[in-house]
Each structure stands twice: as C-alpha cells, then as structure tokens.
Amino acid sequence: MQVLWLLLFLFNFCVLFSTWQSLEANALSYDYTATVECLRSPFKPQYGGGIIVNPELNYGLTGWTTFGAPKVQHRELNGNKFIVAHGRNQSYDSVSQNVYLRKNRHYTFSAWIQLSQGSGHVTAIFKTTSGFKYAGAVIAESKCWSMLKGGFTTDESGPVDLYFEAKTPVDVWVDSVSLQPFTEKQWKSHQDQSTEEARKAKVRIQAVDKQGNPLPNATISIKQNRPGFPFGCAINKNILSNTAYQNWFTSNPFTVTTFENEMKWYSNEPSRGHVDYSVADAMLKFAQQHSIEVRGHNVFWDDPRYQPSWLNSLSPSEIYKAAKSRVYSIMSRYKEQVIAWDIVNENLHFNLLESKIGPSASSIFYCLAHAIDRKSTMFMNEFNTIEDNRDPLSSPARYLQMLRVIKSFPCNRNLHMGIGLESHFDVPNLPYMRASIDTLAAANLPIWLTEVDVQSSPNQARYLEQILREAYSHPKVSGIVIWAAWDPKGCYRMCLTDNNFRNLPTGDVVESLLHEWGAMKPLLGTTDADGFFEISLFHGDYHVQIIDHSTTLSSSSMFPQSLKVAPNHASESTLLLQLT
C-alpha cells in the first residue's frame, strides 16, 4: 500500500508540475458544465480532478483523511467507487484532503455528493491558517448523486484542509472531486474567449457597383445603432423633472431600465383602494419615447418591512383579497408594455405572503400573473445567490428548489420563468459567481443580473468592472441592469455620476465597457480584390455604408441600409451592398 501511495504521489506530482508549466504558457479552457439533476452515477471529475489527489476514489482512501471525528470508509456500488463519512456527531465531521493553494489564484471547485437518507444542504469548505473559505453548497439527496459546483479566490499561499459540512447524523458520500487553479491572466482569457463566442458573430460583406461588379478597395463604414445584448440602468421619478438627468440617461446606449420604487405596491397604493399609477405611467412613457424596454419591478416584495402600511392591519383572508387585486391591477395596466415581471421579490429570504396566506402563496401569484400576461417572462428576483457563498437561504441550489416548487404548481406548467439575480456585491468572488451561474444555467431559463451595484470602497470601480465583465462574458447571461438610479441625496449604494452628471469612476467603467462592446465610432474597413470585407461584430443592429473613392452614398440611397447581427447569425452568408 505504501508503494502504491508513493507511486500515486509521484504520478500526481509529475502531472501537476507539467500542468503548471502548460498553464503558464496556455490557458486551460474553463468547463461551464453543471447539472441540477440527481443522477445514478456521478460525472467524471472536471479537469481530471485538478490538484486533488485520487479524485475518483479509485485508489481507496489514498490522499484522503478525516476532519473532525467521523469514521471513513471506501465503498463501491454499481462499479462506482467513492468515500463515505459515517458515525458523524458534528456537522463538520467529514472526509478531508490537505491541498496547497497559491496566492492570487482563482480556484474552481466541484464534487458529487450523496446522503445516506433524506436531503439537505452540504457545503464545501476550505480551512486555511487564517480562517475559512466557503466554496459552495448543494442540496444533496439519498439514492442519487448531486453536483456541487463553486469556487473562491485565494489571498494567501499555504496548505488548507478541504472538508464538507452537513446535517447529522446522516452519512455523507463524496466522489469525483475537482479543484482547479487559474491565474488572473487565464481567467481573463476565458472571458475574452467566451465573449467572442457568445456575444459576437462573423459578418461577410460584398460591395458591388450598379452593374453588380465587385468594388475592390472600397471603404466599408459600420456603425452600431442598437446593441443586441440588453444592458441598462435603473431610473426613478427624479428623471421626470430633471432635464440633465434625462440627457445623461438617453446619451448612453442603454436599452433596458427598471423603475427603482415607482411600480412597487407601497408606491401604487399608499392607502387601501386608492391606486395611483401616474408616476409609473409617466416614466414608462419616457422610456418608450426613447425605445428603452422596461422590467416590471415588482408585483410583490416578500419583505415585511416594505409593504403598504395599511396591509398589516388586515386578516389573512383580507390580505389574500388585497394581493389578488394588486396582481390584476398592475399587470392588467402594464400588460405587454414590459418585457418581464419580478412577481415575488426576495421570497427566499422573506415569507410575508406565505406566513399570512399559506405556503403556496408564491406559486398562486405566479399562476394569477401568468393568466393575465402570457407573453412576458416571470422572474424570481433574489439577492446573495451569486454574491455571497455563505448565505444558505438563497444558494443556487435553494433558488432552483423554489423554482421547481413554483413550476410544479398545476397552473404553472407552461409558465415562462426567468432567473433574476440582484447582484448587490461587496467584494466579488468571481469563481463562485461564475460557478453559480453555471449551476443556475442548467435550468435552461433566461438569467438576468437585475440590480448590479457594489458597496462603496476605494476598489468600487475596479470591482464593478470585474463583475460586469464576468456577467457579460458568461454565455448564459441574457441581460444586465445597473442599480444606480440617481438621487440628489445619494443613490441606493452606488452612483454612476455626481450631481452635475459628470461620470464618477463607476460611470467611466460603464461607459468604457459599452464602447468596448460595440457602442463606438464607426468601424472602417477596405474590401479586397473581389469586393469582400469580413469582420467580427458584437450582436446588434448596424448601419452599413459604402464609400467608393470620393463618392459617399447616404443611407437613403443605399440598399440594404441596415445589418442585424444576432446570436444565430449565419457567418457563411454574405451581405450584398450595391451602389445605386
């Protein structure tokens, strides 16, 4: 056994050494794979296990030990080998492995977990010399394997102990463990590669003259009219009376917005039965005049602190009657005028409606909402799902569990749901953020970051850029809204401008990224000998123009005059531009 362990150690050392050498030269591709299904057998470990020794448990307990005081056993079932921690008296009693982490590395982690009975949260934790790093959690079950995916960034080098926390006294089964490090440069290369693949398409243009002959050495001018990726910023009622605010907002290429408070129940019905939508109506008109789409936020907020004051005095039956009236009132008014609805806001952290009406309250109101507006996407909007891996209430696993509860309600089978991630960050944990989106994406629903902001700090702008790049580059993110509605007394947590609407560092970040992602000055190119010009463009609507020597054709005399670059754009097709 000692000989086997030594051989295995030497093998892993050689593999890790060669891996580090290759990683320094070439970035290892990131594995976006995740599943929310509970499977009979686990997948192979990602990255071959990375720096984990004996990741598939094919070599008994080699590389593995105990954390706390459990009993550990190597087992085999249906040809699959795994490790079990049993006889557990403390939540931290677990299997464990000691690994060495390097400072300033992004680590992506995954493991497959099963419980001996029931179901419950299992959390992967790394104990360091200075504290604990939470990698992620999953709601594991008995009789099948669940994938836990997460990650963290290191701020110190040294040995750490990996272990798993779970309720007692159930046995915890572990298999297919992976811990893969990436440098900052490698992480950025993942973003660049994914952005190129998910947000851009190759376009081929041929310029011809009036007779259809190719135009060599002609200049092609391409200007983006409207970005294809929904990106915007929240607004509030101050925009209705402040021309400078209006000018700043409309000068940015925002294509979507959310009203900060003006569609919330306490704003629309300050006294029972007296409904006032005048402010929301005016804001919606402003957005429509500037071709900016609106997210409906929100029908209900499950936090008891943010309710119409009169609601607290009602009986449960009266609350249900008032809530039902609220659904019909706001959704009938704005039906098909908004692109999405946050039906029940923050119903993982709070449960006002459930406590008053019953455990199926959220499901019932999604059902009522869908009956009124069948075209808009109905979102669950929640915080800390991608921001904080220490919050078990809104972990990706818990979020998906609630989604399944709502979708399984009889009248919600055909409900078009979306995943709303508020994204109120302090210090971003990019590996956990990416892994959490991977997990949520396995549900095959639209994913939006709906209220992006960063706590004030000297690094606020840098953190904002990191978050926006991470979100934009993820292939499964469908839209982003910044939570920075301007107020002369100060924004909620983050402003983009000062009170004279001059950009703050955060505003510079947003403006710079929007320009980088296509909202920029015209792109110029020259056709080849056969009149062809090829370019990779961000998804969006474009104005294309031929400039042939000294003759510039205006858009009115050019055909075609526009180009739509979408995710399904056929790169092999050719756009023909002909002088008229």
C-alpha positions, 0 to 999 in steps of 0.5 A, spaced: 500 500 500 505 504 501 508 503 494 502 504 491 501 511 495 508 513 493 507 511 486 500 515 486 504 521 489 509 521 484 504 520 478 500 526 481 506 530 482 509 529 475 502 531 472 501 537 476 508 540 475 507 539 467 500 542 468 503 548 471 508 549 466 502 548 460 498 553 464 503 558 464 504 558 457 496 556 455 490 557 458 486 551 460 479 552 457 474 553 463 468 547 463 461 551 464 458 544 465 453 543 471 447 539 472 441 540 477 439 533 476 440 527 481 443 522 477 445 514 478 452 515 477 456 521 478 460 525 472 467 524 471 471 529 475 472 536 471 479 537 469 481 530 471 480 532 478 485 538 478 490 538 484 486 533 488 489 527 489 485 520 487 479 524 485 475 518 483 476 514 489 479 509 485 485 508 489 481 507 496 482 512 501 489 514 498 490 522 499 484 522 503 483 523 511 478 525 516 476 532 519 473 532 525 471 525 528 467 521 523 469 514 521 471 513 513 470 508 509 471 506 501 465 503 498 463 501 491 456 500 488 454 499 481 462 499 479 462 506 482 467 507 487 467 513 492 468 515 500 463 515 505 463 519 512 459 515 517 458 515 525 458 523 524 456 527 531 458 534 528 456 537 522 463 538 520 465 531 521 467 529 514 472 526 509 478 531 508 484 532 503 490 537 505 491 541 498 496 547 497 493 553 494 497 559 491 496 566 492 492 570 487 489 564 484 482 563 482 480 556 484 474 552 481 471 547 485 466 541 484 464 534 487 458 529 487 455 528 493 450 523 496 446 522 503 445 516 506 437 518 507 433 524 506 436 531 503 439 537 505 444 542 504 452 540 504 457 545 503 464 545 501 469 548 505 476 550 505 480 551 512 486 555 511 491 558 517 487 564 517 480 562 517 475 559 512 473 559 505 466 557 503 466 554 496 459 552 495 453 548 497 448 543 494 442 540 496 444 533 496 439 527 496 439 519 498 439 514 492 442 519 487 448 523 486 448 531 486 453 536 483 456 541 487 459 546 483 463 553 486 469 556 487 473 562 491 479 566 490 485 565 494 489 571 498 494 567 501 499 561 499 499 555 504 496 548 505 488 548 507 484 542 509 478 541 504 472 538 508 464 538 507 459 540 512 452 537 513 446 535 517 447 529 522 447 524 523 446 522 516 452 519 512 455 523 507 458 520 500 463 524 496 466 522 489 469 525 483 472 531 486 475 537 482 479 543 484 482 547 479 487 553 479 487 559 474 491 565 474 488 572 473 491 572 466 487 565 464 481 567 467 481 573 463 482 569 457 476 565 458 472 571 458 475 574 452 474 567 449 467 566 451 465 573 449 467 572 442 463 566 442 457 568 445 456 575 444 459 576 437 458 573 430 462 573 423 459 578 418 461 577 410 460 583 406 460 584 398 460 591 395 458 591 388 457 597 383 450 598 379 452 593 374 453 588 380 461 588 379 465 587 385 468 594 388 475 592 390 478 597 395 472 600 397 471 603 404 466 599 408 463 604 414 459 600 420 456 603 425 452 600 431 445 603 432 442 598 437 446 593 441 443 586 441 445 584 448 440 588 453 444 592 458 441 598 462 440 602 468 435 603 473 431 610 473 426 613 478 421 619 478 427 624 479 428 623 471 421 626 470 423 633 472 430 633 471 432 635 464 440 633 465 438 627 468 434 625 462 440 627 457 445 623 461 440 617 461 438 617 453 446 619 451 448 612 453 446 606 449 442 603 454 436 599 452 433 596 458 431 600 465 427 598 471 423 603 475 427 603 482 420 604 487 415 607 482 411 600 480 412 597 487 405 596 491 407 601 497 408 606 491 401 604 487 397 604 493 399 608 499 392 607 502 387 601 501 383 602 494 386 608 492 391 606 486 395 611 483 399 609 477 401 616 474 408 616 476 409 609 473 405 611 467 409 617 466 416 614 466 414 608 462 412 613 457 419 616 457 422 610 456 418 608 450 419 615 447 426 613 447 425 605 445 428 603 452 424 596 454 422 596 461 422 590 467 416 590 471 419 591 478 415 588 482 408 585 483 410 583 490 416 584 495 416 578 500 419 583 505 415 585 511 418 591 512 416 594 505 409 593 504 403 598 504 402 600 511 395 599 511 396 591 509 398 589 516 392 591 519 388 586 515 386 578 516 389 573 512 383 572 508 383 580 507 390 580 505 389 574 500 383 579 497 388 585 497 394 581 493 389 578 488 387 585 486 394 588 486 396 582 481 390 584 476 391 591 477 398 592 475 399 587 470 392 588 467 395 596 466 402 594 464 400 588 460 405 587 454 408 594 455 414 590 459 418 585 457 418 581 464 415 581 471 419 580 478 412 577 481 415 575 488 421 579 490 426 576 495 421 570 497 427 566 499 429 570 504 422 573 506 415 569 507 410 575 508 405 572 503 406 565 505 406 566 513 399 570 512 396 566 506 399 559 506 405 556 503 403 556 496 402 563 496 408 564 491 406 559 486 398 562 486 401 569 484 405 566 479 399 562 476 394 569 477 400 573 473 401 568 468 393 568 466 393 575 465 400 576 461 402 570 457 407 573 453 412 576 458 417 572 462 416 571 470 422 572 474 424 570 481 428 576 483 433 574 489 439 577 492 446 573 495 445 567 490 451 569 486 454 574 491 455 571 497 457 563 498 455 563 505 448 565 505 444 558 505 437 561 504 438 563 497 444 558 494 443 556 487 441 550 489 435 553 494 433 558 488 432 552 483 428 548 489 423 554 489 423 554 482 421 547 481 416 548 487 413 554 483 413 550 476 410 544 479 404 548 481 398 545 476 397 552 473 404 553 472 406 548 467 407 552 461 409 558 465 415 562 462 420 563 468 426 567 468 432 567 473 433 574 476 439 575 480 440 582 484 447 582 484 448 587 490 456 585 491 461 587 496 467 584 494 466 579 488 468 572 488 468 571 481 469 563 481 463 562 485 459 567 481 461 564 475 460 557 478 453 559 480 451 561 474 453 555 471 449 551 476 443 556 475 444 555 467 442 548 467 435 550 468 435 552 461 431 559 463 433 566 461 438 569 467 438 576 468 443 580 473 437 585 475 440 590 480 448 590 479 451 595 484 457 594 489 458 597 496 462 603 496 470 602 497 476 605 494 476 598 489 468 600 487 470 601 480 475 596 479 470 591 482 464 593 478 468 592 472 470 585 474 463 583 475 460 586 469 465 583 465 464 576 468 456 577 467 457 579 460 462 574 458 458 568 461 454 565 455 448 564 459 447 571 461 441 574 457 441 581 460 444 586 465 441 592 469 445 597 473 442 599 480 444 606 480 438 610 479 440 617 481 438 621 487 440 628 489 441 625 496 445 619 494 443 613 490 441 606 493 449 604 494 452 606 488 452 612 483 454 612 476 455 620 476 455 626 481 450 631 481 452 635 475 452 628 471 459 628 470 461 620 470 464 618 477 469 612 476 463 607 476 460 611 470 467 611 466 467 603 467 460 603 464 461 607 459 468 604 457 465 597 457 459 599 452 464 602 447 468 596 448 462 592 446 460 595 440 457 602 442 463 606 438 465 610 432 464 607 426 468 601 424 472 602 417 474 597 413 477 596 405 474 590 401 479 586 397 480 584 390 473 581 389 469 586 393 469 582 400 470 585 407 469 580 413 469 582 420 467 580 427 461 584 430 458 584 437 450 582 436 446 588 434 443 592 429 448 596 424 448 601 419 452 599 413 455 604 408 459 604 402 464 609 400 467 608 393 473 613 392 470 620 393 463 618 392 459 617 399 452 614 398 447 616 404 443 611 407 437 613 403 440 611 397 443 605 399 440 598 399 440 594 404 441 600 409 441 596 415 445 589 418 442 585 424 447 581 427 444 576 432 446 570 436 444 565 430 447 569 425 449 565 419 457 567 418 457 563 411 452 568 408 454 574 405 451 581 405 450 584 398 451 592 398 450 595 391 451 602 389 445 605 386 
